[in-house]
Amino acid sequence: MRADTLTADAAQNGHAADSTAATGSIGNQPNGKLHNGASGNGLTAVRRAVPAVSLEHSPSFYPKQEWVGRVTAIHKDEFDARLHDLTGGGREVATIDLEEIGPEDRARMHVGSLFHWMMGYERSPSGTRSNVSRIVFLDSPRPTERDWRAGEEWADRLRAKWNLD
């Protein structure tokens, strides 16, 4: 069997081209091993089958709008957040339905936590296009009671300094 026949045979079986330690024409031995017939030295060729991977059939996401947000309040069915628009610039305030958040991200969600919100479309392996909204929370430490007190003291000092009381 020639090397190009071996490659074609591997492709039919769902594998990428086989790698061999020896080069030249490859022949079968009675013991089932391959050997390099070009040098005649009886070297055993090493075959590694690599599964073929096709990226053209993977789902793809195409973002149209993106924000980075920080949770400012959590209510029964929704939460409030300050958003920084990564697409067009600017800052916004939003109230977002908790149903937008997956169960694994709800565990990471707390007042002060950061998230990335993307809206766009996803193309399925079959070519179907769907509008998608994705919110992904970043792993961030929860503020402690000490952190909250320090923040309140800092805000009180600023209010006093600027006569905002």
Residue, then its C-alpha position, 0 to 999 in steps of 0.5 A: m500500500r502506498a502512503d497516499t493510499l494510506t492517507a485516503d483510507a484514513a480520511q474515509n475512516g474519519h481520521a486525518a492523515d496518518s503520521t509515520a516515523a519512516t518515509g518512502s513507500i510503505g508496505n504491509q508485513p505479515n505480522g500486521k506492522l508497517h515497514n519502510g520498503a524504501s530503505g529495506n531496513g525493516l523499520t517499523a512505522v508508527r501510525r497515529a490516527v488524529p480525529a478529523v475536526s471540522l470547525e465549519h459545523s460549530p455554532s458561532f456567535y456574532p456580537k452586535q452590542e456589548w456592555v460591562g456592568r456592575v450590579t447595584a441592587i437585586h430585587k425579587d424578579e430583576f436586578d439593577a445595574r450600571l452599564h458601560d457600553l463597549t460598542g458605542g461608548g457611554r454609560e447607562v443604567a438598566t433593570i434586567d430580568l433575572e430570567e436572563i441569568g443562567p443558574e450557574d451565574r446566579a450563584r456568582m451574582h451579588v451587589g457589586s459583582l461585574f458581568h459582561w452582557m452581549m447581544g447578537y446572533e448565533r448561527s447554528p451548525s445547520g445555518t439557522r440564525s437566532n438572536v441571542s442575549r448572553i450575560v456572563f458574571l465574572d468571578s469576583p469576591r463578595p464585599t465584606e461588611r468591613d468593605w461596606r463600612a469603609g465605603e460608607e465612611w468614604a462617602d460620608r467624608l466626601r459629602a461633608k467635604w463638598n457640603l452635600d448633606 
